[in-house]
Amino acid sequence: MFSLPEGYEEVRARARDFAIREFSEDVSRKYDESEEYPDEIRRKVFSAGFLDMSDPWKVLIAMEEFCRVDPGLGLSAIASMFGSEILMLFGSDEQKERYLAPVFRGEKISGIAVTEPGAGSDVAGVKSTLERAPDGGYVLNGEKMFITNGTVADHYYLLARTSPPESPEKRHHGLSVAIVERRWPGVIPTKLKGKLGMRATDTAEIKFEGVRVPRENLVGEEGKGFYYIMTFFNISRIYVAAQAVGVAQGILDIYADYLSRSPSPPPEGSQFVLAEGAAKVEAARLLTYRAASLIFQFNPDPALTSMAKYYAAEVANEVAQRAMSVIGEDGLSGRLEKLYRDAKITEIWEGTSEVEKLVIYRQLSRRRSS
């Protein structure tokens, strides 16, 4: 049986207390309705010591417990370091000092710019270009869509094409990652509003028009960007799995409270919703922790990571729907309604559930043939 390393249940308790204290219903409603970025909360999370990339278990557990109370607020705080693993793994010492260190101190915010209007889960379909300039740098043109931290990030880790693909079968070749600062001329972010859920998170469309990118801002080797992004997704997907587990647990909390207020024992069917949901959430949590343990030991299992992300997202949405069907109109406002909306995105970002199934299939097929 898998169990957390010693000391992390105390981290869970602290994260839970923090979320209950700071993510009150009034605060939650304010940011959900205004769709403002909760920078004050981000700073409090840093001050409380939860955002420590040298201790990924702490970050993962904080993600779960924060999303148990308010996924939008919790994600906004933790995703202020979004994409940092790319520089940690592939960046130069100079890049880490200039861009990574201020993010880890809570002074700046990062984002990752991959998704485009015609290239979401199909990462190899990216059309943005980084063309060589006479000075040895690059000129960036293109458009990105649904970019987390798009209007608040100080810089993005951006995927673009530096050379055409050799063939349709090798579309993933010729892609590179560069660090692009938001305030550079030609970077035009536009905040997206009216999202279904996670409204406290900052999401944007970004246009890049003739942006000059210095050669020293290229991350790693030119043409290796697809592999860098896939490596990052194998890490970030486990945090989305933790988001989904947190959302599902938060819904079960609300549902259990609802049943406990019943003047008489609830019908067996209503009891089964709680029992079955609790079993599935625990299974999703254990699968997530098992996949995370391999990632944190630098021995990731892509199939297991995709299983965790796919299954946890499925459980979050199933629990949301079943709880809402029992509670009915009493659940159409307040935390249940919000968590119901927030659950859906876990099936979409960092690879849709369909993409996760393809990853699982391909990994299992490769193992059978080896």
C-alpha positions, 0 to 999 in steps of 0.5 A, a space after each residue: 500500500 502507498 503512503 505519503 512520506 513522513 511529515 506530509 499529513 501535517 502539511 495537509 492539515 496546514 494547507 487545509 486550515 489555510 484554505 478554509 481561513 483565506 478562501 472564505 465564501 465571500 472571497 471565493 464569490 468575489 473573485 469568481 464574479 469579478 474574474 480578477 487575479 487574486 495576487 494578494 492570495 498568491 502572496 499569502 501562499 508564498 509567505 506561508 511556505 507552500 510554494 517550495 519547488 524543492 519540495 514537490 510533495 508539499 506543492 502537490 498536497 497544497 494543490 489538492 487541499 486548496 482545490 478542495 475549497 476553491 480550485 480557482 483561488 488555489 490554482 491561481 496561487 500555485 500556478 504563479 510558477 507555471 512552467 518553471 520545470 522547463 527551466 529547471 530541467 533544460 535552462 542555462 544557469 544564466 536563465 535560471 538566475 534571471 527568470 527562475 529565481 525571482 519566480 521562486 522568491 514570489 517576486 514574479 509570475 511565469 506562464 507557459 504558452 503552447 496552445 493555439 487556436 488550431 493546436 490544443 492537444 495537438 502540440 505538433 500543430 503549433 503554427 507560431 514561428 521564431 525566424 532567425 534575425 540578422 543579429 542572431 536572435 529571432 523574430 516571433 510571430 503568431 497567436 496563443 490561446 487560453 494561456 494561464 497567467 496570460 495578462 499577469 505573467 512577467 514572462 512565458 515559456 513559449 513553443 514555436 516553430 524554428 524550422 519546417 517539419 521534414 515530413 508530415 510524420 515528423 511534425 514534432 521536429 523543428 519546434 523550439 522553446 524560448 523565454 518571451 517577456 510580456 512587456 516586450 514590444 509586439 506582445 499583445 495579451 487580451 484577458 478572456 472572461 466568462 469562463 465556465 469555471 476557474 474564473 479566478 485564474 487569469 486566462 488570455 489570448 496573446 498575439 505576437 507581432 514581430 517580437 524580437 527574441 534574443 538568442 540567449 532566450 532560447 531554452 536548450 537546443 533549437 528543434 528540441 522544444 516538443 520533447 521539452 514540452 512533453 517532459 513538462 506535461 508528464 510533470 504538470 499532469 500530475 498536478 492536474 490530477 491533484 486538482 481533480 482529487 481536491 475538487 472531488 473531495 470538496 464535493 464529497 464534503 458538501 454532499 456528506 454535510 447535506 446528508 447529515 442534515 437530513 431529519 431522517 436516514 437518507 434513502 439507500 440510493 443517496 447513501 450509495 452516492 457517498 459510498 461509491 464516490 468516496 471509494 473512487 476518490 480514494 482510488 484516484 488519490 492513491 493512483 495520483 500519489 503513486 504516479 507522483 512518487 515516480 516523477 519525484 524520484 526522476 523515474 516517471 511512468 507516462 502511462 501511470 501519469 496519464 491514468 492518474 490525470 484521466 481517472 481523477 478528472 473523470 471521478 471529479 466530474 462523476 461525483 459532481 454530477 451525482 451529488 448535484 442530482 441528489 441535492 437538486 435545486 439546493 445545490 444550484 448556488 454556493 460552493 457545490 455549484 462552483 465546484 461543479 463548474 470548476 471540475 470540467 476543466 480537469 478533463 481538458 487542460 494539460 491534455 484532454 481525457 481522450 489524449 490521456 487514453 491515447 498515451 496510455 494505449 501507446 505506452 501499453 502497446 510499446 511495452 507489449 512489443 518490447 
